[in-house]
Every structure is written in structure tokens, then in C-alpha cells.
Amino acid sequence: MVETIKDIPLNIIKEKVKIVPHNQGATYIVGPINLPVQLDGKTEFFKWYCWLEAEAEQDSAETFESIIRKLPSADLSKHQQSSVLVYGDFAHNDEALIRMHSICHTGDIFGSKRCDCGYQLKQTLKMITEHGTGALFYLADHEGRGIGLFSKALAYLLQEEGLDTVEANEALGFSDDQRNYDDAIRVLKTLRQLPVTLITNNPLKLKALQDSGANVSGRIPLWGDISSFNQRYLETKMEKAGHFRGGYTVE
């Protein structure tokens, strides 16, 4: 059968898509994609993967071709997809650092000082490149600890009236932390079987990986950029959410 011009790109990208079935459907992982990243005035070369969760149809599992056919009508620009930046030989090197980084529109993009998220994002990339092997998972449906950007904006208004970050989420009818790591862990297990060291201050992230059977060998704390703007926020996370205190210092 002669390939048409339309067929050729699909055959090329199909080689870079891995389908990981699970109970609710399948995770479609696309990559690796070469991604030069500007980091402290230096260009570092990462491999980028993005993934999409697809629910299984009643009588048959989704195929690569059926997913491609649905893309124009799926309007994915209105929904968040997560991704991961991989550095070094992530599959085979003995030691690797990882971070499950929850998206923070205000901190990661705008550089807000109300939290430490932007600092943690940049510092993680530095730690991974200095170490030589690692992965930053960027979890796009985790805004505001899982409540979404609009609800986070409302929570910020409540914080300006004196509520702390946990009280504000709960006042809006949410639990303190609504995040789920299942799909990210599924991607991690697909990309690497060897041990990883998790960069986090959050015991829930560590527990999620351990409970899943992921090969976690240790944890590294990540505190920094602490100021009068975010000190109460950080202390609330330690006092009410049980975040590990190791390495926490006020500048």
C-alpha cells in the first residue's frame, strides 16, 4: 500500500507514542521530544514527554488512530495536560532525582512571592542538571492543591481577609489537598524502573509513590526563597499539612 502525504506524519509520530493501559482506560505518552531549556544563562538539553488520559470505550480500548481522529473535536486547549522534563539517561543511570511539581500559575509564570513554587521549579531543574539524571513532572491539574485556578483566586481573597491557606480552601468547600498522582506515577514507572530520590517537602507525595510500589530510595527537602510574603503560608503547610521541616530557614 502506497503511503499518502497525510499518512506519513502519523506513522512518524506513532513511533513516539506509548499506550499504557490501566483499569479506567489508557495513558498515552508522547515523546521523547528534544527540548533545549534556558537555565541560568546556559542552555540545557532535556527530553520532553507529554501524556493524555483516555477513558476506555465500552466495548473496546482506544487505539492510536482513534485518538488522533478525535483531537480536532476534543478541544484540548481548554483542558490541562501534564508533562515531564527528563535529563540524562533516565531509564538506565543508577541514581536519579525526580520532583512531582504541581502547577502554580501565579508562582511559576508570574513569579509571585506569595508561595515558593516558582523557586522550587527553577531550583529543581538546577538540582537535576547538576546531579546528571532526573525528571521534573509538571502536573497541570494540580492548581491550588487541586481546586483549580479560579477557586485559587477566591481562596487568595479569603487569605487577604485573614484565613490561612488551609482554612481558605476548606471555606470554599474543598479539602485541604485534592491532588492525585496516579497518572504521573504510571508515567514514571513507564520511563524508569530503577530507584529514584524524590525532591519534596510534602509527605503525601512521598506516600503516594511508596503506596504505588514505585521504586523510591529516598527524599531530599526543598526549602528556599522564604520571605515575609510567604512565611505564614509555608508555616501553615508544616503545621496543618505535616510538611517536613528539614532545611526550613527564614532569611
C-alpha positions as CSV (number, residue, x, y, z in Angstrom):
1,M,0.0,0.0,0.0
2,V,1.4,3.4,-1.0
3,E,1.6,5.9,1.8
4,T,-0.1,9.3,1.2
5,I,1.4,12.6,2.4
6,K,-1.3,12.6,5.1
7,D,-0.3,9.1,6.3
8,I,3.5,9.8,6.7
9,P,3.4,12.2,9.7
10,L,1.0,9.9,11.6
11,N,3.4,7.0,11.0
12,I,6.3,9.1,12.3
13,I,4.6,10.2,15.5
14,K,3.1,6.8,16.2
15,E,6.6,5.6,16.8
16,K,6.9,8.2,19.6
17,V,3.6,7.3,21.3
18,K,3.4,4.7,24.0
19,I,0.0,3.4,25.2
20,V,-0.2,2.3,28.8
21,P,-3.5,0.5,29.6
22,H,-5.0,0.7,33.1
23,N,-8.3,-0.1,34.8
24,Q,-10.0,3.1,33.7
25,G,-8.7,3.3,30.1
26,A,-5.2,4.2,29.0
27,T,-2.4,6.7,29.3
28,Y,-1.0,8.0,26.0
29,I,2.6,9.1,26.4
30,V,4.2,11.1,23.6
31,G,7.9,11.6,23.4
32,P,10.8,11.9,23.8
33,I,11.0,15.3,22.2
34,N,14.2,17.3,22.2
35,L,13.8,20.5,24.3
36,P,16.6,23.0,24.8
37,V,15.9,24.9,28.1
38,Q,17.4,28.1,29.2
39,L,18.6,27.7,32.7
40,D,20.7,30.4,34.5
41,G,22.1,31.7,31.2
42,K,23.0,28.3,29.9
43,T,21.2,26.0,27.5
44,E,20.5,22.6,28.9
45,F,19.1,19.8,26.8
46,F,16.1,17.9,28.1
47,K,13.8,15.2,26.7
48,W,10.2,16.2,27.0
49,Y,7.2,13.9,27.3
50,C,3.5,14.8,27.5
51,W,0.7,12.5,28.3
52,L,-3.1,12.3,27.9
53,E,-5.6,10.2,29.9
54,A,-8.2,8.4,27.7
55,E,-11.2,6.6,29.1
56,A,-11.8,3.2,27.6
57,E,-14.8,2.8,25.3
58,Q,-17.5,0.4,26.4
59,D,-16.6,-2.4,24.0
60,S,-13.0,-1.7,23.0
61,A,-9.9,0.1,24.1
62,E,-8.9,3.3,22.4
63,T,-6.3,3.0,19.6
64,F,-3.7,5.5,18.5
65,E,-5.7,6.1,15.3
66,S,-9.0,6.8,17.2
67,I,-7.3,9.3,19.5
68,I,-5.8,11.2,16.5
69,R,-9.3,11.3,14.8
70,K,-10.8,12.8,18.0
71,L,-8.2,15.5,18.5
72,P,-9.8,18.2,16.4
73,S,-13.1,18.0,18.3
74,A,-11.6,17.3,21.7
75,D,-10.7,20.9,22.3
76,L,-7.8,20.0,24.5
77,S,-6.7,23.7,24.7
78,K,-9.5,24.1,27.3
79,H,-8.1,21.2,29.4
80,Q,-4.8,20.8,31.1
81,Q,-2.3,18.1,30.1
82,S,0.7,17.2,32.2
83,S,4.2,16.6,31.1
84,V,7.7,15.7,32.3
85,L,11.2,17.0,31.5
86,V,13.8,14.3,31.6
87,Y,17.5,14.9,31.9
88,G,20.3,12.4,31.2
89,D,19.9,8.7,30.7
90,F,16.8,8.5,32.9
91,A,16.0,4.8,32.1
92,H,19.4,3.4,32.9
93,N,21.6,5.6,35.2
94,D,21.8,4.3,38.7
95,E,20.7,7.4,40.6
96,A,18.0,9.8,39.5
97,L,16.2,12.8,41.1
98,I,12.6,13.4,40.5
99,R,10.0,16.0,41.5
100,M,6.3,15.9,41.2
101,H,5.7,19.6,40.7
102,S,2.1,20.9,41.0
103,I,1.4,23.7,38.5
104,C,1.3,27.2,40.1
105,H,0.1,29.8,37.6
106,T,1.0,32.7,39.8
107,G,4.3,31.4,41.1
108,D,5.7,29.6,38.1
109,I,4.7,32.1,35.5
110,F,4.3,35.5,37.2
111,G,7.0,34.9,39.9
112,S,4.6,35.5,42.8
113,K,6.2,35.7,46.2
114,R,3.0,34.5,48.0
115,C,4.4,31.0,47.6
116,D,7.7,29.2,47.0
117,C,6.5,27.3,43.9
118,G,8.5,29.3,41.3
119,Y,11.6,28.9,43.3
120,Q,11.1,25.2,43.7
121,L,10.5,24.8,39.9
122,K,13.7,26.5,38.9
123,Q,15.8,25.0,41.8
124,T,14.6,21.5,40.9
125,L,15.9,21.9,37.3
126,K,19.2,23.1,38.6
127,M,19.5,20.2,41.0
128,I,18.7,17.7,38.3
129,T,21.2,19.1,35.8
130,E,23.9,19.3,38.5
131,H,23.1,15.7,39.5
132,G,23.2,14.5,35.9
133,T,20.0,12.4,35.8
134,G,16.4,13.2,36.8
135,A,12.9,14.2,35.8
136,L,10.6,17.1,36.6
137,F,6.9,16.0,36.4
138,Y,4.8,19.1,35.8
139,L,1.3,18.3,37.0
140,A,-1.2,20.6,35.2
141,D,-4.4,19.7,37.0
142,H,-3.0,20.4,40.5
143,E,-3.5,24.2,40.6
144,G,-4.2,25.3,44.2
145,R,-3.6,21.8,45.5
146,G,-6.3,20.5,43.1
147,I,-9.0,23.2,43.3
148,G,-8.3,25.0,40.0
149,L,-7.1,28.5,39.2
150,F,-10.5,30.3,39.6
151,S,-11.1,28.7,43.0
152,K,-7.5,29.5,44.0
153,A,-8.2,33.2,43.2
154,L,-11.2,33.1,45.5
155,A,-9.0,31.4,48.2
156,Y,-6.5,34.2,47.8
157,L,-9.2,36.8,48.5
158,L,-10.1,34.9,51.7
159,Q,-6.4,34.8,52.7
160,E,-6.3,38.6,52.4
161,E,-9.1,38.6,55.0
162,G,-7.0,36.6,57.4
163,L,-7.7,33.0,56.7
164,D,-4.7,30.7,56.1
165,T,-4.2,28.6,53.0
166,V,-5.9,25.5,54.5
167,E,-8.8,27.5,56.0
168,A,-9.4,29.3,52.7
169,N,-9.7,26.0,50.7
170,E,-12.0,24.5,53.3
171,A,-14.2,27.6,53.4
172,L,-14.9,27.1,49.7
173,G,-15.9,23.5,50.3
174,F,-12.7,21.8,49.3
175,S,-10.5,19.5,51.3
176,D,-7.0,20.9,52.0
177,D,-5.4,18.8,49.3
178,Q,-7.3,17.2,46.5
179,R,-4.3,16.1,44.3
180,N,-3.9,12.7,42.7
181,Y,-0.6,11.3,41.4
182,D,-1.8,8.1,39.8
183,D,-1.2,9.1,36.1
184,A,2.2,10.7,36.9
185,I,3.3,7.6,38.8
186,R,2.1,5.5,35.8
187,V,4.4,7.6,33.5
188,L,7.3,7.4,36.0
189,K,7.1,3.6,36.0
190,T,7.0,3.5,32.2
191,L,10.1,5.6,31.9
192,R,12.2,4.2,34.7
193,Q,12.3,1.0,36.9
194,L,15.4,1.8,38.9
195,P,15.3,3.7,42.2
196,V,14.5,7.5,42.3
197,T,15.1,10.1,45.0
198,L,12.1,12.4,45.4
199,I,12.6,16.1,45.9
200,T,9.7,17.2,48.1
201,N,8.7,18.6,51.5
202,N,5.3,17.0,51.2
203,P,4.7,13.7,53.0
204,L,1.6,13.0,50.8
205,K,3.7,13.0,47.6
206,L,6.2,10.6,49.2
207,K,3.4,8.3,50.5
208,A,1.6,8.2,47.1
209,L,4.8,7.0,45.4
210,Q,5.5,4.5,48.2
211,D,2.0,3.1,48.2
212,S,2.0,2.6,44.5
213,G,5.1,0.4,44.7
214,A,7.3,2.9,42.9
215,N,11.0,2.4,43.5
216,V,11.7,5.3,45.8
217,S,15.1,5.2,47.6
218,G,15.0,8.5,49.5
219,R,13.8,12.1,49.8
220,I,15.5,15.5,49.5
221,P,13.9,18.6,51.0
222,L,13.5,21.8,49.0
223,W,13.1,25.0,51.0
224,G,14.2,28.4,49.9
225,D,13.1,31.9,48.9
226,I,11.3,32.3,52.2
227,S,10.2,35.8,53.0
228,S,7.6,37.8,54.8
229,F,5.2,37.3,51.8
230,N,5.1,33.5,52.1
231,Q,6.2,32.7,55.6
232,R,2.7,32.2,57.0
233,Y,1.8,30.1,54.0
234,L,4.8,27.8,54.5
235,E,4.4,27.5,58.2
236,T,0.7,26.6,57.7
237,K,1.7,23.8,55.4
238,M,4.1,22.4,58.1
239,E,1.6,22.9,61.0
240,K,-1.6,21.7,59.3
241,A,-0.4,19.6,56.3
242,G,2.5,18.0,58.0
243,H,5.2,19.1,55.6
244,F,8.7,18.0,56.6
245,R,10.6,20.8,58.3
246,G,14.1,19.7,57.5
247,G,16.0,22.6,55.8
248,Y,13.4,25.2,56.6
249,T,15.1,28.5,57.5
250,V,13.8,32.1,57.5
251,E,16.1,34.5,55.7
